[in-house]
Structures are given as C-alpha cells and as structure tokens.
C-alpha cells in the first residue's frame, strides 16, 4: 500500500466486488469489524487517517503483510463522539 497510495477498499468480502472510491491510506487506524483469515480479508471501520470510512481490504498480498496490529491504547468513546 505504501507505493500505491494505500489499500484498495471494496464493498464486500469478495475481491471481485466493487471498489469503494479512495484508498485506505498508509498509517490509517482502523478497528476490525470482521476478519476472515481463510481468505485474508478484513472488514474495518476507520478511526483516524485518510480513506473510506469502512469497507473490506486484503490483509496480505503475495506473502506480504498489508496491515499490522497497533500497540496503542485507544479511548474508543472519544472516536465515537467525533
């Protein structure tokens, strides 16, 4: 995602589904809504950073991890108030 302007976001889990306008930017912070490890797809909601508010992204591509867990402790209530 860093060399392409971010991750492609899709409307549903299937990689053949329609793309959502915009890409999930490198460094964006998201919360997992659903994770299908078998097909390496994550349904997310964006908490900070740039890109679509929610959608489905690939978690890896050709063996490269595209997302990583954050160590940050978050006050989720503060994000819900925004």
ChimeraX attribute file (.defattr): number of C-alpha atoms within 10 A of each C-alpha:
attribute: neighborCount
match mode: 1-to-1
recipient: residues
	/A:1	15
	/A:2	10
	/A:3	7
	/A:4	10
	/A:5	12
	/A:6	18
	/A:7	21
	/A:8	21
	/A:9	27
	/A:10	23
	/A:11	17
	/A:12	17
	/A:13	20
	/A:14	13
	/A:15	16
	/A:16	9
	/A:17	12
	/A:18	11
	/A:19	16
	/A:20	18
	/A:21	12
	/A:22	15
	/A:23	19
	/A:24	26
	/A:25	19
	/A:26	18
	/A:27	14
	/A:28	14
	/A:29	19
	/A:30	19
	/A:31	16
	/A:32	11
	/A:33	12
	/A:34	13
	/A:35	17
	/A:36	12
	/A:37	10
	/A:38	6
	/A:39	13
	/A:40	14
	/A:41	19
	/A:42	22
	/A:43	22
	/A:44	20
	/A:45	17
	/A:46	18
	/A:47	17
	/A:48	14
	/A:49	14
	/A:50	16
	/A:51	20
	/A:52	19
	/A:53	15
	/A:54	20
	/A:55	21
	/A:56	27
	/A:57	26
	/A:58	23
	/A:59	20
	/A:60	13
	/A:61	10
	/A:62	5
	/A:63	7
	/A:64	8
	/A:65	11
	/A:66	15
	/A:67	18
	/A:68	9
	/A:69	8
	/A:70	10
	/A:71	6
	/A:72	7
	/A:73	6
	/A:74	10
	/A:75	8
	/A:76	10
	/A:77	8
	/A:78	8
	/A:79	11
	/A:80	8
	/A:81	6
	/A:82	6
